[in-house]
């Protein structure tokens, strides 16, 4: 998933048998219902799903660790796909809980939404969510989409803000996940808000090795990355500023089936939300994306170190 961008009308309640063919990366939605920790195990069991990028997997395992520490039985189904897959899976009861991002989730539900600050986004989400779903209070951590160029491109084209892109319409190549072609926080919004149009769009991955490799080699000029990505600082890449606020606040929120939102669950996730800052999340991302550690191991060690896993 591009964590946070959404196409108009994206709420299409996708038919789940299509899951295996819809996403980059294998899905795990076909875990048997009788598996330990599945929804069949009762109200104390939680099935957590994640999108198909490393940070969301880390968050899913963090959720699992703190809920296990609270005495619940938990299963994680990682790498299911983009939001267009995982939200319908939540609605259909295949999963119970999902790490989400405020602004992107709202734009998925309402492509014309204009709220941008965290409090307004939370209120709007509460009003717009389909029956049976709820968002819990947001984490201290935030991770937003950023449109990024190399230092060399910034100097060559005079790029420092998203508004500068329109000066070079038809000349630059844009790279990002496939969803960027039709999402508001992607080519649609860049054209509508900033008048920016590109020579070509290359469908790659979500702040992963493909898009970062393409940016580094010059195969793309502008890449959609995530603000917590350690490679941005490591490579000295330039994040273009957003003076017209195309990208809303993106604090991390648990999206949950209302029947699973017990006081035990809410209390456990609230403790995580307080401890998990943007800085801490960036460190966890770096351990997975730069040092190539496993998301579940990274999450388990962090939860234990912060006294959250029991």
CORRAPE-V213263 format. One record per residue. N is the residue number from 1. SS is DSSP state (@ for helix, = for strand, . for the rest). PHI is phi in radians with two decimals (none if undefined). D_LAST is the distance of its C-alpha to the last C-alpha in Angstrom with 1 decimal. Layout:
# CORRAPE-V213263
n:N ss:SS phi:PHI d_last:D_LAST
n:N ss:SS phi:PHI d_last:D_LAST
This chain:
# CORRAPE-V213263
n:1 ss:. phi:none d_last:31.2
n:2 ss:. phi:-1.06 d_last:32.7
n:3 ss:. phi:-0.93 d_last:29.6
n:4 ss:. phi:-2.31 d_last:31.6
n:5 ss:. phi:-1.67 d_last:35.3
n:6 ss:. phi:-2.48 d_last:36.9
n:7 ss:= phi:-1.40 d_last:40.2
n:8 ss:. phi:-1.07 d_last:42.3
n:9 ss:. phi:1.28 d_last:41.9
n:10 ss:. phi:-1.25 d_last:38.7
n:11 ss:. phi:-1.28 d_last:37.3
n:12 ss:. phi:-0.80 d_last:39.1
n:13 ss:. phi:-1.38 d_last:37.1
n:14 ss:. phi:-1.01 d_last:37.0
n:15 ss:. phi:-1.35 d_last:37.7
n:16 ss:@ phi:-1.11 d_last:34.7
n:17 ss:@ phi:-1.04 d_last:36.9
n:18 ss:@ phi:-1.43 d_last:37.8
n:19 ss:@ phi:-0.97 d_last:34.3
n:20 ss:@ phi:-1.09 d_last:34.9
n:21 ss:@ phi:-1.74 d_last:37.9
n:22 ss:@ phi:-1.68 d_last:36.7
n:23 ss:. phi:-2.16 d_last:34.2
n:24 ss:. phi:-1.24 d_last:34.0
n:25 ss:. phi:1.71 d_last:31.6
n:26 ss:. phi:-1.22 d_last:30.7
n:27 ss:. phi:-1.74 d_last:29.1
n:28 ss:. phi:-2.20 d_last:26.6
n:29 ss:. phi:-1.23 d_last:27.5
n:30 ss:. phi:-1.55 d_last:29.3
n:31 ss:. phi:-0.98 d_last:26.2
n:32 ss:. phi:-0.99 d_last:27.4
n:33 ss:. phi:-1.09 d_last:26.4
n:34 ss:. phi:-1.50 d_last:25.5
n:35 ss:. phi:-1.07 d_last:22.9
n:36 ss:. phi:-0.97 d_last:19.4
n:37 ss:. phi:1.51 d_last:17.5
n:38 ss:. phi:-1.35 d_last:20.9
n:39 ss:@ phi:-1.03 d_last:22.3
n:40 ss:@ phi:-1.17 d_last:24.2
n:41 ss:@ phi:-1.32 d_last:21.2
n:42 ss:. phi:2.03 d_last:21.3
n:43 ss:. phi:-1.14 d_last:20.0
n:44 ss:. phi:-1.48 d_last:16.3
n:45 ss:= phi:-1.76 d_last:16.7
n:46 ss:= phi:-2.23 d_last:16.8
n:47 ss:= phi:-1.86 d_last:18.9
n:48 ss:= phi:-1.79 d_last:18.6
n:49 ss:= phi:-1.91 d_last:21.7
n:50 ss:. phi:-2.36 d_last:22.6
n:51 ss:. phi:-1.35 d_last:25.9
n:52 ss:. phi:-1.69 d_last:27.7
n:53 ss:. phi:-2.57 d_last:26.9
n:54 ss:@ phi:-1.10 d_last:24.2
n:55 ss:@ phi:-1.06 d_last:22.7
n:56 ss:@ phi:-1.15 d_last:22.1
n:57 ss:@ phi:-1.15 d_last:20.5
n:58 ss:@ phi:-1.00 d_last:18.1
n:59 ss:@ phi:-1.08 d_last:17.3
n:60 ss:@ phi:-1.06 d_last:16.9
n:61 ss:@ phi:-1.25 d_last:14.3
n:62 ss:@ phi:-1.11 d_last:12.4
n:63 ss:@ phi:-0.97 d_last:12.8
n:64 ss:@ phi:-1.09 d_last:11.6
n:65 ss:@ phi:-1.10 d_last:8.3
n:66 ss:@ phi:-1.25 d_last:7.4
n:67 ss:@ phi:-1.28 d_last:9.1
n:68 ss:@ phi:-1.10 d_last:7.5
n:69 ss:@ phi:-1.10 d_last:4.1
n:70 ss:. phi:-1.58 d_last:7.0
n:71 ss:. phi:1.65 d_last:8.4
n:72 ss:. phi:-1.62 d_last:11.1
n:73 ss:= phi:-1.59 d_last:13.1
n:74 ss:= phi:-2.33 d_last:13.8
n:75 ss:= phi:-2.12 d_last:16.8
n:76 ss:= phi:-1.94 d_last:17.8
n:77 ss:= phi:-1.96 d_last:21.6
n:78 ss:. phi:-1.47 d_last:22.4
n:79 ss:. phi:1.05 d_last:25.7
n:80 ss:. phi:-1.34 d_last:27.5
n:81 ss:. phi:2.43 d_last:30.1
n:82 ss:. phi:-1.38 d_last:31.2
n:83 ss:@ phi:-1.03 d_last:30.7
n:84 ss:@ phi:-1.11 d_last:33.8
n:85 ss:@ phi:-1.79 d_last:31.9
n:86 ss:@ phi:-1.31 d_last:28.3
n:87 ss:@ phi:-1.18 d_last:29.2
n:88 ss:@ phi:-1.04 d_last:31.6
n:89 ss:@ phi:-1.08 d_last:29.1
n:90 ss:@ phi:-1.16 d_last:26.8
n:91 ss:@ phi:-1.08 d_last:29.9
n:92 ss:. phi:-1.45 d_last:30.8
n:93 ss:. phi:1.51 d_last:27.5
n:94 ss:. phi:-1.29 d_last:26.8
n:95 ss:. phi:-2.35 d_last:23.5
n:96 ss:. phi:-1.96 d_last:21.6
n:97 ss:= phi:-2.60 d_last:20.0
n:98 ss:= phi:-2.58 d_last:21.3
n:99 ss:= phi:-1.25 d_last:20.8
n:100 ss:= phi:-2.29 d_last:24.2
n:101 ss:= phi:-2.25 d_last:26.4
n:102 ss:@ phi:-0.90 d_last:28.3
n:103 ss:@ phi:-1.11 d_last:31.8
n:104 ss:@ phi:-1.19 d_last:32.0
n:105 ss:@ phi:-1.10 d_last:30.6
n:106 ss:@ phi:-1.12 d_last:33.3
n:107 ss:@ phi:-1.17 d_last:36.0
n:108 ss:@ phi:-1.13 d_last:35.1
n:109 ss:@ phi:-1.33 d_last:35.6
n:110 ss:. phi:-2.52 d_last:38.6
n:111 ss:. phi:-1.02 d_last:40.3
n:112 ss:. phi:-1.72 d_last:42.5
n:113 ss:. phi:-1.07 d_last:39.8
n:114 ss:. phi:-2.07 d_last:40.5
n:115 ss:. phi:-1.09 d_last:37.5
n:116 ss:. phi:-2.29 d_last:36.1
n:117 ss:. phi:-1.58 d_last:33.9
n:118 ss:@ phi:-1.05 d_last:30.3
n:119 ss:@ phi:-1.11 d_last:31.0
n:120 ss:@ phi:-1.14 d_last:34.0
n:121 ss:@ phi:-1.12 d_last:32.2
n:122 ss:@ phi:-1.11 d_last:29.4
n:123 ss:@ phi:-1.13 d_last:32.1
n:124 ss:@ phi:-1.15 d_last:34.1
n:125 ss:@ phi:-1.07 d_last:31.3
n:126 ss:@ phi:-1.02 d_last:30.7
n:127 ss:@ phi:-1.35 d_last:34.4
n:128 ss:@ phi:-1.67 d_last:34.9
n:129 ss:. phi:-1.10 d_last:32.0
n:130 ss:. phi:-1.07 d_last:33.3
n:131 ss:. phi:-1.00 d_last:32.8
n:132 ss:. phi:1.71 d_last:29.5
n:133 ss:= phi:-2.08 d_last:27.5
n:134 ss:= phi:-2.55 d_last:25.8
n:135 ss:= phi:-1.86 d_last:24.4
n:136 ss:. phi:-1.54 d_last:21.5
n:137 ss:. phi:-0.95 d_last:21.8
n:138 ss:. phi:-1.30 d_last:22.1
n:139 ss:. phi:-1.31 d_last:20.0
n:140 ss:. phi:-1.17 d_last:21.4
n:141 ss:. phi:-1.40 d_last:22.0
n:142 ss:= phi:-2.38 d_last:25.3
n:143 ss:. phi:-2.50 d_last:27.0
n:144 ss:. phi:-1.99 d_last:30.6
n:145 ss:= phi:-1.14 d_last:33.3
n:146 ss:= phi:-2.34 d_last:35.8
n:147 ss:= phi:-1.68 d_last:39.2
n:148 ss:= phi:-2.17 d_last:39.8
n:149 ss:= phi:-2.31 d_last:42.8
n:150 ss:. phi:-1.31 d_last:43.6
n:151 ss:@ phi:-1.04 d_last:45.3
n:152 ss:@ phi:-1.14 d_last:48.5
n:153 ss:@ phi:-1.19 d_last:48.5
n:154 ss:@ phi:-1.03 d_last:47.8
n:155 ss:@ phi:-1.26 d_last:50.8
n:156 ss:@ phi:-1.12 d_last:53.0
n:157 ss:@ phi:-1.82 d_last:52.6
n:158 ss:. phi:1.16 d_last:51.8
n:159 ss:. phi:-1.79 d_last:48.4
n:160 ss:. phi:-2.39 d_last:46.1
n:161 ss:= phi:-2.24 d_last:45.4
n:162 ss:@ phi:-1.11 d_last:45.2
n:163 ss:@ phi:-1.12 d_last:48.6
n:164 ss:@ phi:-1.21 d_last:50.1
n:165 ss:@ phi:-1.11 d_last:49.5
n:166 ss:@ phi:-1.15 d_last:52.3
n:167 ss:@ phi:-1.20 d_last:54.8
n:168 ss:@ phi:-2.23 d_last:54.4
n:169 ss:. phi:-0.99 d_last:54.3
n:170 ss:. phi:1.39 d_last:55.0
n:171 ss:. phi:-1.98 d_last:54.4
n:172 ss:. phi:-1.82 d_last:50.7
n:173 ss:= phi:-1.82 d_last:48.4
n:174 ss:= phi:-1.84 d_last:45.0
n:175 ss:= phi:-2.23 d_last:42.0
n:176 ss:= phi:3.12 d_last:38.8
n:177 ss:. phi:-1.13 d_last:37.2
n:178 ss:@ phi:-0.96 d_last:39.6
n:179 ss:@ phi:-1.11 d_last:38.5
n:180 ss:@ phi:-1.05 d_last:39.8
n:181 ss:@ phi:-1.18 d_last:43.3
n:182 ss:. phi:-2.15 d_last:43.0
n:183 ss:= phi:-1.64 d_last:40.2
n:184 ss:@ phi:-1.09 d_last:40.8
n:185 ss:@ phi:-1.54 d_last:38.6
n:186 ss:@ phi:3.13 d_last:40.7
n:187 ss:@ phi:-1.12 d_last:44.4
n:188 ss:@ phi:-1.10 d_last:45.2
n:189 ss:@ phi:-1.19 d_last:43.9
n:190 ss:@ phi:-1.08 d_last:45.3
n:191 ss:@ phi:-1.32 d_last:48.7
n:192 ss:@ phi:-1.18 d_last:48.6
n:193 ss:@ phi:-1.56 d_last:47.2
n:194 ss:@ phi:-2.00 d_last:48.6
n:195 ss:. phi:1.23 d_last:51.4
n:196 ss:. phi:-1.58 d_last:50.0
n:197 ss:. phi:-2.29 d_last:51.1
n:198 ss:. phi:-2.07 d_last:50.5
n:199 ss:. phi:-1.11 d_last:52.7
n:200 ss:= phi:-2.77 d_last:50.2
n:201 ss:= phi:-2.07 d_last:46.6
n:202 ss:= phi:-1.94 d_last:44.7
n:203 ss:= phi:-1.41 d_last:41.9
n:204 ss:. phi:-2.18 d_last:39.2
n:205 ss:. phi:-2.22 d_last:35.4
n:206 ss:. phi:-1.66 d_last:32.8
n:207 ss:. phi:0.91 d_last:32.5
n:208 ss:. phi:-1.93 d_last:32.5
n:209 ss:@ phi:-1.12 d_last:34.7
n:210 ss:@ phi:-1.19 d_last:37.7
n:211 ss:@ phi:-1.22 d_last:38.2
n:212 ss:@ phi:-1.22 d_last:37.4
n:213 ss:@ phi:-1.14 d_last:39.7
n:214 ss:@ phi:-1.16 d_last:42.4
n:215 ss:@ phi:-1.15 d_last:42.1
n:216 ss:@ phi:-1.14 d_last:42.4
n:217 ss:@ phi:-1.47 d_last:45.4
n:218 ss:. phi:1.58 d_last:47.2
n:219 ss:. phi:-1.21 d_last:47.0
n:220 ss:. phi:-2.22 d_last:45.6
n:221 ss:. phi:-1.68 d_last:46.4
n:222 ss:= phi:-2.22 d_last:43.6
n:223 ss:= phi:-2.17 d_last:40.1
n:224 ss:= phi:-1.52 d_last:37.4
n:225 ss:= phi:-2.05 d_last:34.2
n:226 ss:= phi:-1.91 d_last:30.9
n:227 ss:. phi:-1.10 d_last:30.7
n:228 ss:. phi:-1.54 d_last:27.5
n:229 ss:. phi:-1.24 d_last:29.2
n:230 ss:@ phi:-1.14 d_last:29.5
n:231 ss:@ phi:-1.19 d_last:32.8
n:232 ss:@ phi:-1.11 d_last:34.6
n:233 ss:@ phi:-1.22 d_last:34.5
n:234 ss:@ phi:-0.99 d_last:34.8
n:235 ss:@ phi:-1.66 d_last:38.1
n:236 ss:. phi:1.21 d_last:39.4
n:237 ss:. phi:-1.28 d_last:39.7
n:238 ss:= phi:-1.82 d_last:40.8
n:239 ss:= phi:-1.55 d_last:38.9
n:240 ss:. phi:-1.23 d_last:41.6
n:241 ss:= phi:-1.27 d_last:41.2
n:242 ss:. phi:-2.16 d_last:41.4
n:243 ss:. phi:-1.12 d_last:43.9
n:244 ss:. phi:-1.75 d_last:44.3
n:245 ss:. phi:1.01 d_last:40.6
n:246 ss:. phi:-1.10 d_last:40.6
n:247 ss:. phi:-1.70 d_last:36.8
n:248 ss:. phi:-1.36 d_last:34.8
n:249 ss:. phi:-1.01 d_last:31.5
n:250 ss:. phi:-2.32 d_last:28.7
n:251 ss:= phi:-1.17 d_last:25.5
n:252 ss:= phi:-1.43 d_last:22.7
n:253 ss:= phi:-2.27 d_last:22.0
n:254 ss:= phi:-1.35 d_last:20.1
n:255 ss:= phi:-1.80 d_last:22.9
n:256 ss:= phi:-2.43 d_last:22.1
n:257 ss:= phi:-1.22 d_last:24.1
n:258 ss:@ phi:-1.03 d_last:24.6
n:259 ss:@ phi:-1.17 d_last:23.9
n:260 ss:@ phi:-1.74 d_last:20.3
n:261 ss:. phi:-1.48 d_last:19.8
n:262 ss:. phi:-1.35 d_last:18.4
n:263 ss:@ phi:-1.09 d_last:17.1
n:264 ss:@ phi:-1.07 d_last:13.5
n:265 ss:@ phi:-1.13 d_last:14.0
n:266 ss:@ phi:-1.12 d_last:15.9
n:267 ss:@ phi:-1.16 d_last:13.6
n:268 ss:@ phi:-1.12 d_last:10.6
n:269 ss:@ phi:-1.22 d_last:13.2
n:270 ss:@ phi:-1.11 d_last:14.9
n:271 ss:@ phi:-1.11 d_last:12.2
n:272 ss:@ phi:-1.11 d_last:12.4
n:273 ss:@ phi:-1.05 d_last:16.2
n:274 ss:@ phi:-1.26 d_last:16.5
n:275 ss:@ phi:-1.36 d_last:14.9
n:276 ss:. phi:-1.53 d_last:16.6
n:277 ss:. phi:-1.61 d_last:20.2
n:278 ss:@ phi:-1.05 d_last:23.1
n:279 ss:@ phi:-1.08 d_last:23.3
n:280 ss:@ phi:-1.14 d_last:19.7
n:281 ss:@ phi:-1.12 d_last:20.4
n:282 ss:@ phi:-1.07 d_last:23.7
n:283 ss:@ phi:-1.11 d_last:22.1
n:284 ss:@ phi:-1.15 d_last:19.9
n:285 ss:@ phi:-1.02 d_last:23.0
n:286 ss:@ phi:-1.13 d_last:25.0
n:287 ss:@ phi:-1.07 d_last:22.7
n:288 ss:@ phi:-1.47 d_last:23.3
n:289 ss:@ phi:-1.41 d_last:26.9
n:290 ss:. phi:-1.76 d_last:28.4
n:291 ss:. phi:-1.65 d_last:26.6
n:292 ss:. phi:1.07 d_last:26.1
n:293 ss:. phi:-1.46 d_last:22.5
n:294 ss:. phi:-1.34 d_last:20.8
n:295 ss:@ phi:-0.98 d_last:18.9
n:296 ss:@ phi:-1.18 d_last:16.0
n:297 ss:@ phi:-1.19 d_last:15.7
n:298 ss:@ phi:-1.05 d_last:16.2
n:299 ss:@ phi:-1.13 d_last:13.5
n:300 ss:@ phi:-1.10 d_last:10.9
n:301 ss:@ phi:-1.18 d_last:12.0
n:302 ss:@ phi:-1.18 d_last:12.2
n:303 ss:@ phi:-1.06 d_last:8.8
n:304 ss:@ phi:-1.13 d_last:7.5
n:305 ss:@ phi:-1.10 d_last:10.5
n:306 ss:. phi:-1.74 d_last:10.0
n:307 ss:. phi:1.14 d_last:6.7
n:308 ss:. phi:-1.90 d_last:5.8
n:309 ss:. phi:-1.88 d_last:3.8
n:310 ss:. phi:1.50 d_last:0.0
